[in-house]
Amino acid sequence: MVVGSGDGLAGSGRVIARYRMLVAASEITPDPAQIAMARQLDRLDGRLSEAEAASNRNALGWLIARRPAEAVRGLYIHGGVGRGKTMLMDAFCAVAGTKAKRRIHFHAFMADVHERIHAFRVAQRAGTAESDDPIVPVAAAIGAETRLLCLDEFAVEDIADAMILARLFTALFDQGITLVATSNTAPADLYQDGLNRPLFLPFIAVLERHVDVAELRTARDYRLAQLREASAYVTPLGPGARSALDGVWRSLLDGTADSAVTLPVMGRSIRVPRAGNDSARFDFADLCEAPLGASDFTVIAKTFDTVVIDDIPTIDPQRRDVARRFINLIDVFYDAGVRIVVSAAAEPADLYPAADGAEAAAFRRTASRLIEMRSEAYLTGKWSAGRDPDRAEQHV
């Protein structure tokens, strides 16, 4: 694609230059709202570069520049799914001149924080900790490693996270860290129905004091467009199915990187083998041959709007536990409106060939939902119009 001056892409900023490269490679199409956000990120990149240059001119270098008075105000980008938030943040993080930078999924970051807090508690019991409060030393350790923190998919679901966020981020900002975050949710709406939400509200005030809040208002859901162009249900299994899902996964990532993340669930954790750009990818065995239940699937549904599942087999009628998990998985994802892309050994009605039993009866609903989840109405969210919540089936 030829990129010209009439498309709004002129300029010398590093983020807009990377955006131009993606357009030229036909990986994305120019979008005015995305271009405006790229320019806002370029302005932030400029401020960070100025702060780092000032610190380099000082005899004490970076240490002096990290004082709270010289911290650079960050950016919190929110908007609907599939709008390009992660793509823009990743472009910014890739080109930002700041030397000490870290890009991580929000849930993975919080898992790291909790691990550091646990290590502090161990040191405390051993008598080697220098204070009673783990938050400040944990923030100091993170601050010693990072000046620019890029958090993807900021979503507060866990009460253990919610209760420490205000103190944690106050301490991180005191370390001079600049935060760039993406989220589907505006700060004021985070943890909206969470337990003890009044105790969480100070975090919103802390966040808004240290970041500019910007909504990415592009009207088009690019991820939906990509799913429309692909098959959401690929059968039979084999190299062709794996290749098809690999192609869908690359499209969902939209030029961003994927990585494994860990999601906290009531004192336990779920490992997501591959995650990025509000999407997750699992093998069937990761979800349905592991000891997971509806609460685990609910956390996944709240974290990701699109889930790719590889290698759904024909389930042996004797493996009722596996069939039950799959039924629960699809029920939870369906009720939450999660978009799924799967490869399967057979069409939905033939995936569990049991003749009788509670699972066989429930699986007929699962097969019907798998068919509905491939439809245009489901992918666009119109499937839910007029649904009667009192008639929703119970999970097996």
Secondary structure, DSSP 4 states (H G I P E B T S, - for coil): ----GGGT--S--HHHHHHHHHHHTTSS---HHHHHHHHHHHHHHHHHHHHHHHHHHSTTTHHHHTSGGGPPPEEEEE-STTSSHHHHHHHHHHH---SSEEEEEHHHHHHHHHHHHHHHHHHHHTT--S-S-SHHHHHHHHHHH-SEEEEES-----HHHHTTHHHHHHHHHHTT-EEEEEESS-GGGTTTT-TTGGGTHHHHHHHHHHEEEEE---S--HHHHHHHHS-SEE-S-SHHHHHHHHHHHHHHHTT---EEEEEEETTEEEEEEEEETTEEEEEHHHHHSSS--HHHHHHHHHH-SEEEEEEE-PPPTT-HHHHHHHHHHHHHHHHHT-EEEEEESS-GGGS----SSHHHHHHHHHHHHHHHTTSHHHHHTGGGTT--GGGPPPP-
